[in-house]
Amino acid sequence: MRALIVGCGIGGLTIALMLRQRGIECELYDQAMDHAGPDVGIHLLPRAGRELVQLGLLDQLDNEALRIYESVYADALGRELRRKAPGADARFEYPQFSLSLGRLQKMLSTAALARLGSSRIYFGHQLKSFTQDEGGVRAYFFDEQGSYCRTARGDILIGADGHHSSVRALLFPHNTGRRFTGRVVWRGMHNWPMFLTGRSMFIAAASACKLQVYPIAKGPLQNQCLTNWSVLADIGQAREERQEPGPARHGCLDDIMPYARRFSIPYCDTSALIQATREVREYPLYERVPLLRWSCGRVTLVGDAAHSTYPAISNGASRAILGARCLADKLASAEHPRHALLMYEDECFPKGLRRSMAPAADQPSSTNSRSWHGSQHSVTDKPSNVVSLPRPRSNASEDHPL
């Protein structure tokens, strides 16, 4: 079996390593020109950390990340509401790690290059269309100039290409609506004096906003850590002018500080920490109609491509890693790739969602419906997974869809 994976983020790299561990061939494709990830802090919850430890990455995690000893929940004045010990210090066998997302992505990329080989990883390749039949999947990739560059053949296609997934857009073309929620997250990091145990995370809540602060790496001085912070605020609908979600943009302190000043934490001057941060990223939060399914035939989605998650304590990264583990297990044990994708979806899909959602918005493309559910489906529109493509270059492969 050979898997074609679109997306070299946390989910894509993790599923590639897990498939390789189970003896399944795979190829990785990403439209970016390198594997650099955004420099923001995240947590790896114990169950997600366990999966990376079982991939043989414990030493790398201990080199790149910090183990979190406790989580403290407080009000806006820092008065403790709850304290718990996460990871191996509590009921879990594995620790809870915090680190930079960029370092985690680099760590996984290094492991993927060593185990898969550079000939299996393709950067600067953007998926424009795919076709599938009983024999497998063909995926057609183009470079950043829009020129055709490669046709890949495999038994399955996995979309691990994040919120703005090209695989999802081809598979579910009607799932395009977005709505601004009225909430924004600002994130940043800066070297700062240690607080509490030096390996503590605290989360504080105030009116219409939440603050989260935790260390992600050792600092340049003995009593310092590289400290990550995030502020989630309900700013209302009026201030957000962007109609469609896009990449993170630079945050403005004038926007952040009215919310940051609502907190007065005795053991950490969070206002000073935020003001000292050189680069602040702003993430407006959008919501879309959830998909009613993640798979169709030999094509499936994993991570944020399948289910965008609320930005709370590494929800997205941890769920992507756990979903990758489930998908890898099913592919290794099922008799047929399609059966594996159905079992994966059945196990990981949020229970009750299909019963509560109307099906119209998330029907798969007409070509896939006809291929995998019989010819009784009427096909009146242009197949959504065959796009209009430029004429191939003279040296293009005969596998080009035109």
C-alpha positions in Angstrom: 0.0 0.0 0.0 1.1 3.5 -0.8 -0.3 6.7 0.8 -0.1 10.1 -0.7 -0.1 12.7 2.1 -0.8 16.4 1.3 0.5 18.7 4.0 3.8 18.7 6.0 2.4 20.1 9.2 2.1 18.3 12.5 -0.7 15.9 11.3 1.0 15.1 7.9 4.4 14.4 9.4 3.0 12.3 12.2 0.9 10.1 10.0 3.9 9.7 7.6 6.1 8.5 10.5 3.4 6.2 11.9 2.7 4.6 8.5 6.5 4.1 8.0 6.6 2.4 11.4 3.9 0.0 10.2 5.6 -0.8 6.9 3.3 1.3 4.7 4.9 3.4 2.0 4.0 7.0 1.8 4.9 10.3 0.0 4.6 13.8 1.5 3.6 16.9 -0.5 3.4 20.5 0.6 2.9 23.7 -1.3 5.4 25.6 0.9 9.0 25.6 -0.2 10.4 24.4 3.2 9.2 22.8 6.4 9.5 25.9 8.7 6.5 26.1 11.1 5.1 29.2 12.8 7.0 30.2 15.9 4.2 30.0 18.5 4.0 27.9 21.7 1.9 24.9 22.1 1.3 22.1 24.6 1.5 18.4 23.8 -1.1 16.7 26.1 0.0 13.4 27.6 -2.0 11.2 25.2 -0.5 13.0 22.2 3.0 13.0 23.8 2.7 9.2 24.2 2.3 8.8 20.4 5.5 10.7 19.7 7.3 8.8 22.5 6.3 5.5 20.8 7.7 6.9 17.6 11.1 7.0 19.4 11.2 10.7 19.9 11.4 11.0 23.7 15.0 12.2 23.6 14.2 14.8 21.0 11.3 16.0 23.0 13.3 16.4 26.1 15.9 18.4 24.2 13.4 20.7 22.5 10.6 21.0 25.0 9.9 21.5 28.7 7.9 19.2 30.9 5.1 21.0 32.6 4.8 20.1 36.3 1.5 21.8 37.1 -1.4 23.8 35.7 -3.0 26.6 37.8 -6.4 28.0 37.1 -7.1 31.5 38.5 -9.3 34.5 38.3 -8.3 37.9 37.0 -6.5 38.8 40.2 -4.5 35.6 40.3 -6.5 34.0 43.0 -6.2 30.3 42.6 -9.4 28.4 41.6 -7.8 25.0 40.9 -4.4 23.4 40.6 -3.5 20.1 39.0 -0.4 18.2 38.1 -0.5 17.1 34.4 1.2 14.3 32.6 3.4 11.7 34.4 3.0 13.7 37.6 -0.7 12.8 37.8 -2.7 9.9 36.5 -0.9 9.6 33.1 2.1 7.5 32.3 3.5 10.1 29.9 4.5 13.7 30.6 3.0 16.9 29.3 5.3 18.9 27.1 5.3 22.5 26.0 7.4 23.8 23.1 7.5 26.0 20.1 5.4 24.7 17.2 8.3 25.5 14.9 10.6 23.3 16.9 8.1 20.5 17.0 7.6 20.7 13.2 11.4 20.7 12.7 11.8 17.7 14.9 9.2 15.7 13.0 10.6 16.9 9.7 14.1 15.7 10.7 12.7 12.3 11.7 10.7 12.1 8.4 13.7 12.9 6.3 15.8 10.2 8.1 13.2 7.5 8.0 11.4 8.2 4.6 14.3 9.7 2.7 14.4 13.0 0.8 13.0 11.3 -2.3 9.7 10.8 -0.6 9.1 14.4 0.5 8.2 17.1 -2.1 8.0 20.8 -1.2 6.6 23.5 -3.6 3.9 21.1 -4.8 0.4 22.3 -4.7 -2.5 19.9 -5.2 -4.9 21.0 -8.0 -6.9 18.0 -8.7 -7.2 14.2 -8.1 -9.0 11.3 -9.6 -9.8 7.9 -8.0 -11.1 4.5 -9.2 -10.9 0.9 -8.1 -7.2 0.9 -8.9 -6.2 3.7 -6.7 -5.8 7.5 -6.6 -3.9 9.9 -8.9 -3.0 13.3 -7.6 -1.9 16.2 -9.9 0.5 18.8 -8.5 1.6 22.2 -9.7 4.4 24.5 -8.6 4.0 28.0 -7.2 4.0 29.5 -10.7 1.0 27.4 -11.6 2.9 25.0 -13.9 2.2 21.3 -13.8 5.1 19.4 -12.2 4.0 15.9 -11.1 1.4 13.2 -11.1 1.5 10.9 -8.0 -0.1 7.5 -7.8 -1.2 5.8 -4.6 -3.8 3.6 -2.9 -5.1 6.4 -0.7 -4.9 10.2 -0.5 -4.8 11.9 2.9 -5.5 15.6 3.3 -3.5 16.9 6.2 -3.2 20.4 4.8 -4.8 22.4 7.6 -7.6 24.9 7.9 -7.4 26.0 4.2 -7.2 22.4 2.9 -7.1 22.0 -0.9 -8.1 18.3 -0.4 -11.2 19.3 1.5 -12.1 22.0 -1.0 -11.9 19.4 -3.8 -13.7 16.7 -1.9 -16.5 18.9 -0.4 -16.7 22.0 -2.7 -19.9 23.4 -1.0 -18.3 23.6 2.4 -17.0 27.2 1.8 -18.9 29.4 4.2 -17.1 31.2 7.0 -18.4 33.4 9.7 -16.3 35.6 12.1 -17.1 34.6 15.7 -16.3 38.0 17.2 -13.3 36.5 19.0 -9.5 37.1 18.4 -6.5 35.3 19.8 -3.2 37.2 20.2 -0.1 35.2 20.8 3.6 35.9 21.5 6.7 34.8 23.4 9.5 36.4 25.2 12.4 35.5 27.6 11.0 36.2 31.1 11.7 35.4 34.7 10.4 32.0 35.9 7.2 31.9 38.0 5.8 29.4 40.5 7.8 26.1 39.9 9.5 27.4 36.8 7.6 24.6 34.9 4.1 25.9 35.6 1.3 27.0 33.3 -1.5 29.3 34.5 -4.8 30.2 32.9 -6.7 33.2 34.1 -10.2 34.4 33.2 -11.6 37.9 33.2 -14.6 39.5 31.7 -14.8 38.6 28.0 -11.2 37.4 27.8 -8.8 34.7 28.9 -5.1 34.7 29.5 -2.7 31.7 29.3 1.0 31.8 30.1 3.6 29.0 30.2 7.3 28.4 29.5 8.4 26.6 26.3 12.2 26.6 26.5 15.1 27.5 28.7 16.1 31.1 28.6 19.5 32.8 28.2 19.8 33.4 31.9 19.5 30.8 34.7 16.3 32.2 36.2 14.6 32.8 32.8 12.5 30.8 30.4 11.2 31.5 26.9 7.6 32.2 27.9 4.6 31.9 25.7 1.4 33.9 26.2 -1.9 34.1 24.6 -4.9 36.4 25.1 -8.4 35.3 23.8 -10.9 38.2 23.7 -14.4 38.7 22.6 -14.1 41.9 20.5 -17.5 41.8 18.9 -18.4 41.7 15.2 -17.9 45.3 14.4 -14.1 45.5 14.5 -13.4 42.6 12.1 -13.4 43.8 8.5 -11.8 40.8 6.8 -14.5 38.7 5.0 -12.5 35.5 4.7 -9.9 33.9 7.1 -6.3 34.2 6.1 -2.8 33.8 7.6 -2.0 35.3 11.0 -1.3 38.9 10.9 0.8 41.2 13.1 -1.0 42.2 16.3 -1.2 45.7 17.7 -0.5 46.4 21.3 -3.1 49.1 21.3 -5.7 46.4 20.6 -4.3 43.9 23.2 -3.5 46.0 26.2 -7.1 47.0 27.2 -7.7 43.2 27.7 -4.3 42.5 29.2 -4.7 45.2 31.9 -7.7 43.3 33.2 -5.3 40.8 34.8 -3.2 41.4 37.8 -1.2 38.2 38.5 1.0 38.5 41.6 3.7 36.1 40.4 3.9 37.3 36.8 3.6 40.8 35.4 1.7 39.8 32.3 1.2 43.4 31.0 4.9 43.9 31.1 5.5 40.5 29.4 3.1 41.4 26.6 4.6 44.9 26.1 8.1 43.5 25.9 7.2 41.0 23.2 8.8 42.0 19.9 6.5 40.0 17.5 2.8 39.5 18.3 0.5 37.4 16.1 -3.2 38.0 15.7 -5.6 35.2 14.9 -9.2 36.2 14.2 -11.4 33.1 14.9 -13.8 32.0 12.2 -16.3 29.1 12.2 -17.7 27.0 9.4 -20.3 24.4 9.1 -18.8 21.1 10.3 -18.3 18.3 7.7 -20.7 15.4 8.0 -18.0 13.0 6.8 -14.3 13.1 6.3 -13.8 10.4 3.7 -15.0 9.5 0.3 -13.7 6.3 -1.4 -9.9 6.4 -1.1 -9.6 10.0 0.0 -9.8 11.2 3.6 -9.0 14.2 5.9 -7.1 14.4 9.1 -6.4 17.2 11.7 -7.6 20.7 11.0 -8.5 19.8 7.4 -11.2 17.5 8.9 -12.1 19.4 12.0 -11.0 22.9 12.9 -10.6 23.0 16.7 -11.0 25.7 19.3 -7.6 27.1 20.2 -7.4 25.8 23.8 -4.3 24.1 25.3 -3.0 22.6 22.1 -6.4 21.1 21.1 -5.5 21.1 17.4 -2.0 19.6 17.5 -3.1 16.9 20.0 -6.2 15.9 18.1 -4.2 15.8 14.8 -1.7 13.4 16.4 -4.3 11.2 17.9 -6.3 11.1 14.6 -3.1 10.1 12.8 -2.6 7.2 15.2 -6.1 5.9 14.6 -5.8 6.2 10.8 -2.4 4.5 10.8 -3.8 1.6 12.8 -6.8 1.1 10.6 -4.7 1.2 7.4 -2.3 -1.4 8.9 -5.1 -3.8 9.8 -7.9 -3.4 7.3 -8.3 -5.7 4.2 -9.0 -2.8 1.9 -8.0 0.9 2.1 -11.7 2.1 1.8 -12.6 -0.1 4.8 -9.8 1.5 6.8 -11.0 5.0 6.1 -14.5 4.1 7.1 -13.3 2.6 10.4 -11.1 5.6 11.1 -14.0 8.0 10.5 -16.4 5.8 12.6 -14.0 5.9 15.5 -12.8 9.5 15.4 -15.9 11.4 14.1 -17.6 13.4 16.9 -20.5 11.3 18.2 -24.0 12.7 17.4 -22.8 15.4 14.9 -24.4 13.7 11.9 -27.7 13.4 13.7 -27.7 17.1 14.5 -26.6 18.6 11.2 -28.4 19.0 7.9 -26.6 17.1 5.2 -26.9 19.6 2.3 -23.7 21.6 2.8 -21.2 18.8 3.0 -22.1 16.3 0.3 -19.0 15.1 -1.5 -18.3 16.0 -5.1 -20.6 14.4 -7.7 -17.8 12.4 -9.3 -16.9 10.8 -6.0 -20.6 10.1 -5.2 -21.1 8.4 -8.5 -17.9 6.4 -8.2 -18.5 5.0 -4.7 -22.3 5.0 -4.3 -23.5 3.8 -7.6 -24.6 5.3 -10.9 -28.1 6.2 -9.6 -26.8 9.6 -8.5 -27.6 12.3 -11.1 -24.6 14.3 -12.2 -25.6 17.7 -13.4 -22.6 19.9 -12.5 -19.0 19.9 -13.6 -17.0 17.3 -11.5 -15.5 19.3 -8.7 -12.3 17.3 -8.4 -11.3 17.9 -12.0 -10.3 21.5 -12.4 -9.4 23.5 -15.5 -5.7 23.1 -15.9 -3.1 24.8 -18.1 -1.9 22.9 -21.1 1.0 20.6 -20.2 4.5 21.5 -21.1 6.1 19.5 -23.9 8.0 17.3 -21.5 5.0 16.7 -19.2 4.2 13.1 -18.2 1.6 11.2 -20.1 -0.2 10.9 -16.7 -1.2 14.6 -16.9 -5.0 14.7 -16.6 -5.2 16.6 -20.0 
